[in-house]
Amino acid sequence: MWFPSYLPAHGLASQFGQAFDYLRDAGQRSVLFWDVMRKRGNQYRINAEAPAPHVLSFTPELLLDGRTLERPVNYALVRIVPPAGIEIDQTRRPFVVVDPRAGHGPGIGGFKADSEIGVAFAAGHPCYFIGFLPEPVEGQTIEDIAAAEAIFLEKVIALHPGADAKPCVIGNCQAGWAVMMLAAMRPELFGSIIIAGAPLSYWAGERGKYPMRYTGGLLGGTWLTALMADLGHGKFDGAWLVQNFENQNPANTLWNKQYNLYSKIDTEEERYLGFEQWWGNHVNLNAEEIQFIVDELFVGNNLSAGRIETSKGEAIDLRNIRAPIVVFCSKGDNITPPAQALGWIVDLYDSVNEIRSHGQTIVYTVHEKIGHLGIFVSASVARKEHGEFSSNIDLIDALPPGLYEATFEAKTEATVGGDLVDGDWIMRCEERTLDDIRALGCNNAADDRRFAAAAKVSEINLSLYRTFAQPFIRAMMAERVAEGMRRLHPLRLQYELLSDLNPLMARVAEMAAKVEEDRRPVAGDNPFLALEQIVSRQIVAGLDAWREGIEAISEATFLTVYGSPFLQAAVGIDPRDEKPQRRASKTALHAQTLKARIGELRARIEKGGLQEGLARSLLYVAMAHGAADERGFAAIRRMRRIEDGMPAMTLAEFKALIRDQFLMLVIDEKATVAAIPHLLPADEDARRLALSSLRQVLTARGALTGEAEERFQTIVGLFGVSEEPLAGPASLEAPTPLKTVRRAK
C-alpha cells in the first residue's frame, strides 16, 4: 500500500487505531446515553403516579397535613428524622425549610446529604420541612397557604418550648418571598430568616444582563397566564414555569446538559437521574395562585412597594419583620440576579439608619458565579455558605441592627484564633450602606417608569381578556380536555416518549446490557475525543451567541416600547416624573413610635450594671472597624461569669442587650460612652478582670490597631484600672461577665 512520503505507515495505522477506538467508544456511549434517557422516562412515570413524590434524601415524618385545616391547602409539615450518628441539641432553635413551588415537586432543600437540612443537622439543630402535593386543593389561595404555614410554625414552636430562639426559617426561590410575606404578617413566629435565590424586587436589574424581568412586558402582561389557566380548566401547569427557566439558557437546555451526560456516561448517570427526578416532577397551581404571583409580584412589583393587602385589608409591609434576614444571591444567577434579590432594601429604606430605626438586621452574601439552583442545591455552597450561617445563626441574631455583607475567609494553621472556629471557613459580617446595594444594579427613574407602564398595560390587557375572551374559553374547556393538553406539553412528552411506553426503546435496554459487558472507554488523549470536545464548545458558543442576540433584541424592544412618552401618558404615568415608582410609602405612626423609642433609650443611658457596661464598651470599640467576626462571638460564648449571683442571660435577652446598647451609641455616642463608669462595679479587681476579658474578645481575630486601639484605650481610662496580664489561649476559659448567654433549659 502506498503512503505519502511525509506520513510513515505505522503513523497512519496508529491514527486508524485511534479513530476505531473513538468510534467504538462513541457508539457505546450513545447506547448507554439512550438507556439513561429510557430510565429517566420510567422514573418520570413512577413519580407521576406517586401520591406524594419528593426527592428528600432524609426520612420525613408527617406532623400536619394542610388538607385537614379549616382553610385546606396541599401543603404539609414533616419532621426530618436525624440520620444515624447525628446528635440533636433540643435546646437549639429548630430549622424549618420551606420548599419552592415554582413548577417542580418538593424536596430540593434536602436533596443531598450536603444540603440545607444536612448542614443544620451537623450544627445540632432539629429540622422540619414544609412541602406540598402535586395537585392544589380547589380554591386555595396564596393567603390560605400563608395561614397554613403560620399554623405549621406554631406547631414547631410548641414542640420546642425550651429552644433558645424561635425557628430559623429557610425559603428557597419562590418560597423566599412567601416566607417574607408571612414574616411581615406574623413576625412573632420567626427567630431568623434565610432566603436563597428569592426574587423580591422584580423590576430591578442591570442593562445588558438577565432580561427575564422584561418577559411580562414583552408578552403584553399577565393575560397570557389567565389564558393558560383557563385552558387548564382552572389549573396552571407548572411545566410552563419550568419551560421559562429552560428558555433562559438554551445552551444548557439544548446541549450542555445532555452532552455532559454523554461525555461522562460511565460516572454521571446517578447524578443526572437524581436531578431529573426533581426537575421533571411537574406540579400544578390554581388559577388564583398563579394570577396573584404574576400580577402582584412579577409584573406589579407590589411586595417591596408595600402595596399588597390581605383579605382583611391589611397592608403587607416587609418593614414589620423583626427577625434577622439573611439573603443568599449570586452574580451567576440568571433567574434571580443580586439586584432582584436585594433591591427591596432600597425600595423600603432611605438609609442604614432607617433600617436601624425599624430594629432590622439584614445580612447578605453574593456568590461570584454559582447558578440559580446551585444557591440551594450545590454541595460546595451548602458546606461553605449554608454551613457557616447554620453554625453562626446565634452571631447573626445578636448583631446590632443594620446592613451587613457576610464574607468568608479560609481557615489555615496561621489563622489567629482559629481554635475558636469549627469548620474550614471563618464568617465575617461587615457593615454596608445602601450604595453597596445600588452598585449591584438598580433602576433609574426612567426605567422605573417603563416597568410601571408595563404593569398598567398588563392590567388593561387582562381586563380586556376577562371581559371579551375568558367566558367563551371557560365554557369550551372540559377537565378531560385540559388534562390531555397537560399530558401533551413538550416537557412531559420528552419523558413519556423515551420511556418503556415507546416500543422502540425496548431494544435499548438489551443493547445497553451488552455494551456494559464489553465497555471500552477511549483514552483521554485521543485526538478524535479532543475534536468532539472542540465541536461541543463551538455549539455552546453558537447557542450563547444566539441567546445574547435575542436578549439584546428583547431589552431594546422593551425599553423602546415602554419608554415611549405617548404610551406612558396614555396609561396615566407622567413621563417627566422623577420620583421612584416602586418606593414603599412612609407612615407618621412609625415616626411617632421612633421618637418615643429614642426618648426611652436616652433615659436609660446612665442605667444598668456590669453587663450593660461591657456590652457598651465592646460595641464602642467594634464600631471602629464596622464588622463582627465569629471568632469574637465564639470567645464570648466560651467565657464564664465572674460575679457570683449575676443572672445568666438567654440568647433573646443578650440580643436585646446588644441592640439597646448599640442604639444608644447611635443616638448619642458621646453621652453613652461617658456613662460607662456609672455602670461598673466599685470593686477594682472586678473591673480589672472585666477589662482583660473585654480585650480577649476584641483581639480574638488579631491585635487591635488604629482607631480600634484608640477607642479601647478610651475604655481603659473609663474603667480606671490597669489590665490583668493575659494568660494566653487558656484564659478564654477564665471566669468573666461576658459569658452572659446561656442555652434556655
N, C-alpha and C positions, 0 to 999 in steps of 0.2 A: 504494500500500500504506500502511496506517495504522501509525504508530509512536507509542508513548507520548510525551507531550509532554516528559518528562524525559530521553528517550534519543534523540539525533539519529540519523537514518537511517544516516549514514556510520559512527557508532559501532557500531551493530548489525551492519553489514556487516563491520566490522573484526573483531567477535567471531566472526561466522560464518567469516571467513577464518582466524582463529586456530584455531577448532575443526577446520576442514578440514585445516589444516596438521598439527595434533596427531594427528588420526585417521589421516592418511596415514602419518605417522612411526611411530605405534604399530603400524599394520598391517605396515609394512616391518620394524620391529624384531621383531615376532612371527615373521615368516617367517625372518629371519636367526637368531633365537634357536633355533627348532626345527631349523634346519640345523646349528647348532653342536652341538645335542643328538645329531643324527644322526652327525656327525663323532666325537663323544665315544664313541658306541656302537661305531662301526667301529674306533676306536682301542683300545677295550677288547678287542674280539675279536682284534685283531692281537697285543696283549700276552698274551692268554690262550693263544695258540698258540705264542708265542716260548719257546724253551728256557730262556733266562736274561734275562728282561726287567728293565730298570733305567731310571732317569731321570738318570743321571750326565750332566753336560754336559761332562765331561772324557773323554779316551781312556784306558780301562783296559788293562792288560797282565797276563794271568794268570800268577801265580807258583806258587801252590799250590792244588790242588783238594782240599777236605776229604773228598771221596768216596773218595780213594785212600789215606787214612790207616788206621792199624791199627784205630782206632775211627772208622769213617766217619761224616761229617756232611755236611749240604747247604750248608756254608759254604765260602768261597774267599777267598784273599788275592790282591789285584791291586795292581800298581804303577800310580800315576796318572802318565801321560806329561805332562810340563810343556808347557803351551801355548807357541806361538811367542812369543819375546820375553821369556820368563821364565828367569832365570838361577838355578840351584840351587847353593847352597854345600854341598858334600858334607861339610864339617866340622860343619855344624849338625845338631842332633838331628832325626831323621825324625818326621813326624806320621803317626799311624795313626787313621783314622776308622772306628769300628765302628757299623754301621747298626742301627737298631732293628727287631726282628722282632715287630711288635705288630699283625699283621693286614695290613700293607701290604708291598709289594715294596721292594727296596733302591734306594739312590741319593740319598736326601733330603739327606745331608750334603754332596753335591756337585751339588745340583740347579741351582745358578746359578753364574755366574762370581763373584759376590759371595757366597761361601759359606765354610764352614769350611775346605774344601780350597783355595778361592781365596785366602783371606787368609793361609793357611800358605805357599802358593806365593809370595805377594807378599813375605813375610818371608824368603824364600830357603830354606825347608825342603823336603827331599824328602817326598813324600806317598804314603801307601798307604791302601788301603781294604779293609775286611773286610765282604763282603756275603754273600748267600745265594740259593739257588734256591727256586722256589715250592713244591716238594714236599719234605718231610723224608725223610731216609733212615730206613728202617724200624728201629725200636728205638733211635734216637738219643735221648740224654737231655741235660739241661742240663749235667751234668758232662762228657759227651762233647764238647759244644760248647766248654766252658771249656778242656778239654785241647787241642782243635784250635787255639783262639785262642792258647794258650801256644806251640804249635809255630809259628804264624804270626809271633808276636813274636820268637821265637828266630831265624827266618829274616830278619826285618827287621834285627835287631841284627847278624847275621852279614854282611849286605850293607853295613853302615856301621861298619866297625871303627875308623875314625878320627873318628867323630862325637864331639862334645863332651859328650854325655849319652845316656842310654837314651831310647827313644821317648817322645814325648808322645802319649798315647792319649786320644781323644775318644769318649765314649759318649753317644749321644743317647737320651733317653726310656728305653725298655726296655733298651737296650744299656748304659745308665749303671749299673744295678745289676749287670749281667753283668760289666762291666769291674771294678767294685769287688770282686765276689766273686773274680775271677781275681787281682786285685792283692793280696788278702788271702792267697790260696793260693801265689802266685808273685811276691812283692814285688820280687825281683831283676830282673824283666823291664821295670819301669816307671821312666821318668825323671820323668814328671809325668802327672797325670790331669786331664782336663776332663770333667765330667758336666753335661749340659744337659737341663733338664726331666725329671730322673730321680727317680721316687718311691722313697725308701729307708726312710722311716718312715711306713708306710701307715695307721696309726691316727691320726696327728697331724692337726690341723686347727683351724679356728675354728668356733664355733657360728654358724649362720646363713649359712655360706658353703661352697660347693663340696661338696655332700653325696655325691659319688661314693664316699667312703670307707664310707658306710653300706650300699652296694649288696649286699655279701656277706651281711651280717646280714639284710637285708630279704628276700633270696631263700632264706633258710634255710641258707646256707653253700654249699659247693662241690660238692654233689651234682649240681647242675644242669650244671656243667661236665663232670662224668663222664658224665652222660646224653647231652649233645650230642656228646661224643667217641665214645660207643658208637653213637649214631645215624649217626655219620660213619665207622663201621667202623674205629675206631682212630685217626681223624684229627679234629682240631678245626678247623673252618672259621674262618679269620681274619676273615671278613666279620662274624662276631658281635662281635669286638672293635671293629671299625670302627663297627658299629651302636651299641655302647655309647658310643663317643666322640660320635657324632652326637646321641644322646639327651640329652647334657648341654647342648646349645644348640639347642633346636628352632627358635628364631627364625632362626638361621643355616642350619640344615639344611632347613627347610621353606620359607624365604622369601628371606633376605638373599643367599645365595649365588647363587640363580637371578636375583633381581631386579638384583643388581649387574651380572650379565652382560647382562641385558635392557636395562638403562638405559644401559649403555656398550658396546652391541653393536659399535660401529664400531672400538673400540680394545681390548676386553677378551678377544677370542677366543683369542689366542695364550697369554696368561697362564692363562686358565681351562682350556684343553685341556692345558697343560703340567702344571698341578697335578692335574687329574683323571687324568692318565696314571699318577701315583703313587697318588693316593687310591683309585682304582678297581682297583689292581693287587693283588688279594687273594691271600694265601698261606695255606698250611695248616701246622699244628703237630701233632706226635704227641700222643697222649693223655697219655703220660708227661710230656712237656714242659709242657703247659698245666696239668696237675694239680699239678705241682711249683710252678709260678708262683703259682697261686691259693691252694694250701694253705700253702706256706711263706712267701709274700710278701704277697699281697693281703689274705688273711684272718688268717693266722697271725702276720704281722709278725715273723718269726723272724730275718731277716737282721741288723737293727740290734741285736737282743737276743742275738746270738751263739749261736742255737740250731740253726742248720743244720749238718749234718755231711756229709762226703764219704762215698763208699762204703767208705773205709778207716777210718771212724770219727773222722776229724779235724774238729774244730770250725772253722767259717769265722768268723774274728774280724777285723772291719774294723780293729781296732787294730793288726793286723800290717802294715798298709800303711805303707811308708816314703816313697813318693813324695809330693810336694806335691799336694793335691787342690784343684781349682778347681770351684766349683759355680755354675751359672747357674740362676736361677729368676725368677719374675715374679708380681706380685700379680694380674695379669690372667689367669693360667693356672688354668683350672678343672679341669684333669686332674691336674696336679702343683703345687699351691699351695706357697708357700715353706715352710710348716710340714712338709709331706711331703718336700720336697727337702732340708731342713736339720735336721729333728727328730732324725735319727740321731745328731747330735753330742751332744745332751743324753741320748740313750739310752746312749751309750758312755762319756761323760766326766762327772765331777762338777765340774770346774773347768778353766780355761785352763791352769793349772799341770799338771794331769793330762794334757792334750793335749801339753804340752811334754815331760812325762816319757816319753811314747812317741815323742818325736822327730818329732811330726807337725806339718805346716804345712797349714792349711785356709784357703782364700781363697774368699769368696762374694760374689756381686753380685746385687742384687734389682732387676729392672726394674719400673717402676711400672704398666705397662698392657699390654705385649705378651702375646698369647695363647700357648697351649702350642706350637703349631707354629712360631710366629714366633721362638721362642727359638733354633731352629736352622735356620730357613728364611728369615726376614726379612733382606733385603739391608742394611737400616739397622743391624740388630743385628750382622750379620757385619762391616760396615765399622767399627763402633764397638767393641762388647764383644769379639767374636771377634778382630777385628784387633788390638786393644790387647793381649789376652792372648797372641796368637801372637807379636807383636813383643817382648813383655816376659816371655816364659816364663823367660828366664835370671834376671830380677829375682825372680820368684816362687820359682824354685829356690833362690835364695840368701837368701831371707827366713829369719830365725830362727824356730824352732818357735813355734806359737801359732795364734790365731784372728784373721782379718783380714776386713774388708769392703773390696772394691775399689770406689772411686768414680772418676768421670770428669769432668774439667774441660776445657771447650773451650779450645783454644789460640788466643790472639789475638796481635796485634803487641805488646801491652803485657805479655804473659806473661814473667815473669822466667825466664831460662834456656830460652826457647823454642827456641833453636837446638840444644839438646841432644835435642830430641824430633822424631821423624819422624811425620807424620800430623797430624790435626786435633784429637786428644784427648790429655790427659795423665792417665795412670793413677796413682792413689794408693792404697796399701794401709794402712788404718787399723786399729789394734788394736780388737778387740771382746771381749765377755765372753759367757758362756752366757745371761745375762739378755737380751742383744740377740736371741739365737735364740728364747728363750721368748716374747719380745714379738711374734714373728711368728705365734704361735698354737700352743700345746702343750696337751695334755690334762692335766686334774687326775686325782687318783687315782680318783674316781668314774667318769669317762669311760673310763679305762683298764680298770676292772672290767667296764664294759659291752662293750668290744671283746673282752676276754678271754672273757667269757661267749658272745659271738657265735662266737668261734673254737671253743669247746667244743661248742656246738650244731652247728656245721658238722661237726666230727669225728663226732658222733653220727649226724647225718643221712646223712653219706657212708657210714658203716659200715652203716646200715640199707639204703641203696640198693644197696651192693655185695653185701649178703647176700641180699636178697629180690627185687630187680628186675634187677640187672645181668646175671645169667646168661641170663635169658629174652630181654632186649633184644639181647644179643650174638648169641644163637642165631638171632634173626629177621632181623638186618641183614646183607645181602649188599653187596659193594662196589659193584655196579651200582646198587642202590637208594640207597646213600649218595651216590654221585656225582650221581644225579638230584636228590636233595634239595639238594645244594650248588648245583646249577645253578638251582634254583628259589628260592634265597634272594632276598628282596626287593631287596637292594642289587645283586645281579647282574642281576636281571630289569630294573631300571630302565635298565641299559645295553643289554642284549640287545634289549628291546622297541623301543628308539628307534634301532636300527642299521638297516642296509640289509637285514637279515633280515626286517624288517617291510615288507611290500609297500606299506603306507600311507605310508611315508617316501620312496618313490621319487619322488613328485611334488615333495617339499620341495626337493630339490637344484635342480630346474629353476626353481622359483619364486624360490629364493634368487639364482640367477644373473641373473634378470630384474630383481629388486629392486636388486642391486648396480649394474646398468647405469643405473638411474634413482633412485639413493638421494638422498633429500632430507630430511636431519635437521631437526627442528623447532628454532626459535630458542630460546635458553636462557631468554629472558624470557617465554615463552609461558605464560599463566596456567593452561592445562589441564595443562601439564607440571608446574607447581608443585603443582597439585591431586593429580596422580599421586604425587608425592613425599610429600605430606602423608598420603595414604592408605597409602603404604608404611610410613611411620613409625608410623602407628596400628596397622597389622598387626603390626609388630615389637613395639610396646609391649604389644599384647594377648598375643602369644606369650610375651613375657618375664614378663608378669603370671601367665600360666598356669604357666610354669616355676617361678616363685618360690613359687606356691601349692603345687605338687607337692613342691618341695624342702622347704618348711616342714612339710608333712604327713609326708614321709619321715623328716625329722630327729626330729620329735615321736614318731613311731611307734617308731623305733629306740631313742630314749632311754627311752621308757616300757617297751617290751618287755624290753630287755636291762638296764634299770636295776632291774627287779623283784628284790627281795631273795630271793624264793622261787625264781626261775629261777637266780639266781647260786648260791644254796646248793645247788640241785639238780644243778648241773653241777660242783660242787666248788670254787667260788670264795667265799671268806669276804666277805660284804657289808660287813664292818667293816674289812677290810684297807686300810690307807692306804699301803702300800708300792707303788711303781711296778710295774706288771705287765710292762713291756717293757724294764726296765733290764738291760743286759748285766752278767753276773757278773764279779767281780774274781778275780785269781789271786795266790797268795802268791809264785809264781815271778817275776812282774813286780816285786813289791815288793823281792825279794831282788836282782834284776838292777839295779833302780834304785838301791838302796843302794850296790851295788858301783860303779856308774857315777858316783854323786856322790863317792864316795871317790877314784876315779880323777881326776875333774876338780879336786877340791880339791888333790890332789898336784901338779897341773900349773899351778896359778895363777901361780907365780913362774917358770915355764919358758917359753922361747920367745925370739923376736927381734923385729925391727922390724915384720915382717908382723903378728905377734900383737898387738904394742903398738898399731899403727894401727887394726886391726880392733876391738880392745877399746875404744879411745878413741872411734871412730866410733859404736859401739853405745851406749856410755855416754851420749853427748850425744843421740843419736837417740831414746833411750828417754824423753826428756823430753816429746816430743810423740806418741809411740806410733804412728808412721806411717812408711812407706817410700814415696818418690816416685821415679818412673822417671828424673827428671832427675838425681838424685844418683847412681843406678846408672849412667846414661849417662856422667856425669862420671868415674866410676871407670874405666869401660871405655875412655875416651879417653886416660887418663893413661898415662905410661910409668914404668919403673923408674928410680930414681936411683942405686942401688948396683950397680956392676958385679959380675957374678957371682951376684947374687941370683936364685935359680931362679924361672922363671915358673911359675904355677900353672894347672892345668886348672880348669874350672868345678866339677868334683866336689871338687877339693882346696879351692877357695875356699869352696864351700858348707860343707865340713866345718870350715874355719877359723872362719867366721861362727857356725856352730851351736855349736861348743865354747866360743867366747869369750862368746857370749850366755848359755849355760847357766851358765858360771862367774859371770857377773854376777847371774843369778837366784839362784844358790846362796848367794853371799856377795859382795854388791856392794862393800862397804867394802874387804875384803881384795883383791879383784880389781882395783879401781881403784888402790889403794895400791901394787900391784906393778908398775904401768906403767913407772916409771923403770928398773926392773931389766931391762926388755925392750928398751930403746932403746940405740942405739949411743953410744959415748963422744964421737964427733965432733960438735961443736956445730953445724957447718954442715949436717950431715946431719939433725940434729934440727930445725933451723930450717926447712929446706926441706920436711921431712915435715909439720911443723906447718902451714905455709902450704898445702900440698896438702890436708891434712885440712879446713881451713876452706873451701877451694874446693868440696869435695864437700858439706859441710854447708850451704853457702849457695847451692847450685845452684838452689834454688827460692825464694830470698829471704834477707834478713838474719836472723841469729839474734836471738831476743828472749826475754825472761823466763827461765824455768828453763833452757832450752836454752843461752842465752848464759852463764848462771851455771856450768853444767856445763862449757862449753867453756873458761871461764877457769880452772876447776879443772885441766883438762887442760893448759892453757898453763903453769900453775905446776908441774905434774909433769914437763913437758918441760924446764923450766929454762932456756928461751931465749925471746927475743922473736921475733915473726913477721917473715918477709921481706915487704916490700911486694908486694902483688898486682899483676900486670901486666895485669889485665883479662881478657876472654874468651880472649885468645890464650894465657894461662897454662895453659889446660886441656891444651895440647899440651906443656907443660914436663915434664921428667922427674920422676917421683915413685914412691915404693914402692907406692902404692896400685894401680898397674897391675900386679896380680899375676894377673889372669885372662887366659888365652890360649885360643885355639881349639886343641884337640888336633890334631896333624898326623899 
